[in-house]
Amino acid sequence: HHVNGTLKPCPHKLNPTPKCIEKCQSAYTKTYSEDKYFGKQAYSVEEHVQSIQKELMTRGPVEAAFEVYEDFEVYKSDILVT
Protein backbone atom coordinates (compact mmCIF):
# COMPACT_ATOMS: atom_id res chain seq x y z
CA HIS A 1 0.00 0.00 0.00
CA HIS A 2 1.54 3.25 -1.15
CA VAL A 3 -1.41 5.50 -0.49
CA ASN A 4 -2.81 7.30 2.54
CA GLY A 5 -4.82 4.99 4.78
CA THR A 6 -5.08 3.35 8.17
CA LEU A 7 -2.19 0.92 7.68
CA LYS A 8 1.42 1.69 8.54
CA PRO A 9 3.59 2.66 5.57
CA CYS A 10 5.65 -0.05 3.92
CA PRO A 11 9.24 -0.28 5.13
CA HIS A 12 11.90 1.32 2.96
CA LYS A 13 14.19 -1.67 3.47
CA LEU A 14 13.11 -5.16 2.39
CA ASN A 15 13.35 -7.99 4.88
CA PRO A 16 15.95 -10.63 4.06
CA THR A 17 14.76 -14.04 2.89
CA PRO A 18 15.21 -16.54 5.71
CA LYS A 19 17.67 -19.39 5.16
CA CYS A 20 16.05 -22.70 4.27
CA ILE A 21 16.66 -25.20 7.05
CA GLU A 22 16.53 -28.53 5.27
CA LYS A 23 15.04 -30.57 8.10
CA CYS A 24 11.52 -31.44 9.21
CA GLN A 25 9.80 -31.12 12.56
CA SER A 26 10.54 -33.98 14.97
CA ALA A 27 6.99 -35.42 14.77
CA TYR A 28 7.02 -35.45 10.95
CA THR A 29 7.94 -38.89 9.57
CA LYS A 30 9.25 -38.05 6.08
CA THR A 31 12.80 -36.89 5.39
CA TYR A 32 13.42 -33.67 3.49
CA SER A 33 14.31 -35.65 0.34
CA GLU A 34 11.15 -37.78 0.58
CA ASP A 35 8.94 -34.71 1.02
CA LYS A 36 10.40 -32.58 -1.77
CA TYR A 37 8.54 -32.73 -5.07
CA PHE A 38 8.26 -30.78 -8.31
CA GLY A 39 5.58 -30.19 -10.90
CA LYS A 40 5.68 -32.64 -13.80
CA GLN A 41 5.39 -30.06 -16.56
CA ALA A 42 4.75 -26.38 -17.23
CA TYR A 43 1.87 -25.35 -19.45
CA SER A 44 -0.40 -22.37 -20.09
CA VAL A 45 -4.07 -21.91 -19.29
CA GLU A 46 -6.30 -19.50 -21.21
CA GLU A 47 -6.54 -16.06 -19.60
CA HIS A 48 -10.27 -16.32 -18.85
CA VAL A 49 -11.90 -16.72 -15.45
CA GLN A 50 -13.78 -19.88 -16.46
CA SER A 51 -10.62 -21.54 -17.81
CA ILE A 52 -8.69 -20.82 -14.61
CA GLN A 53 -11.60 -22.00 -12.44
CA LYS A 54 -11.80 -25.26 -14.40
CA GLU A 55 -8.05 -25.76 -14.02
CA LEU A 56 -8.31 -25.23 -10.26
CA MET A 57 -11.16 -27.72 -9.95
CA THR A 58 -9.62 -30.44 -12.13
CA ARG A 59 -5.87 -30.23 -11.52
CA GLY A 60 -5.37 -28.19 -8.34
CA PRO A 61 -3.31 -25.06 -7.65
CA VAL A 62 -2.20 -22.71 -10.40
CA GLU A 63 0.64 -20.22 -10.54
CA ALA A 64 0.30 -16.79 -12.10
CA ALA A 65 2.62 -13.90 -12.90
CA PHE A 66 2.18 -10.45 -14.31
CA GLU A 67 4.44 -7.61 -15.36
CA VAL A 68 4.50 -4.61 -13.02
CA TYR A 69 5.22 -1.08 -14.23
CA GLU A 70 6.53 1.81 -12.15
CA ASP A 71 3.07 3.31 -11.57
CA PHE A 72 1.72 0.07 -10.04
CA GLU A 73 2.69 1.02 -6.47
CA VAL A 74 0.70 4.26 -6.58
CA TYR A 75 -2.49 2.87 -8.14
CA LYS A 76 -5.32 3.56 -5.69
CA SER A 77 -8.55 1.85 -6.68
CA ASP A 78 -10.60 -0.42 -8.89
CA ILE A 79 -9.10 -2.66 -11.56
CA LEU A 80 -5.92 -1.63 -13.33
CA VAL A 81 -6.51 -1.70 -17.08
CA THR A 82 -3.61 -1.21 -19.47
N, C-alpha and C positions, 0 to 999 in steps of 0.2 A: 504494500500500500504506500503510494507516494503522493497522497492527497491529504488534505485536512480531514480529521475524523477523531473518533474516540480512542483509537489504538495508538500505542507508542510508535514513534517513527522507527523505520528499519535501521539496523546498525550500519555504520559506514564500513566497518570491517567484517568480512565474511568469517564465519566460524570454520575452523579446520575440520576436514573429514577425519573421523576417528579411525584408528588403525583396526584392521580386521583381525580379530583374535580367532584363529582357526581351531577352535575347540567348542564342544557342546556343553550344555549344562549337565551336571552330574546325574540327574534322573533321566536324561535322554539316552536311549539305547543305541542309536546309530552313530557311527563315526562321522567325522567331517566329510571324508571321501565318499562314504555311502549315501550321505544326505545331499550332496552337491549334484545338481542336474542342469541340463541346458535344453533349450527349445530344439526341436528336431529340424525345423526349417524356418526361413523368413519368407513372408509373402505379404502382399498388399490386399486390403479390403476396400471396396468402393467407399467414397467419402460421403455417404448418405446415412442418416440416422438409422433407417431400417436395416441396412446392410451391417452396420456395426452392432446393432441390437441382436441380429440373427447370429453373428459371429460369437458374441458373448454367451448366448444361450446354447449354442451347439459345440463350441470348442473351448470356452473359458476365457480367461483374461486376455485383453488386447493391450498393445503398447502404442502410444501416439506421440508425435513430435510436431512442432510447428516452428516456423522461423519468426524471430522476434526482432522488431526494428526499434530504433532509439526512442521513439515516442510511446512505446508500449508501457513503460513505467509510469507515465503521467496520464494515461487514459483513465477517465473517471466513471463512466457509466455505460450501461446497455451492452450491445454486442459490437465488437470491433469489426468493421467491414472494410476491406481493402479495395 
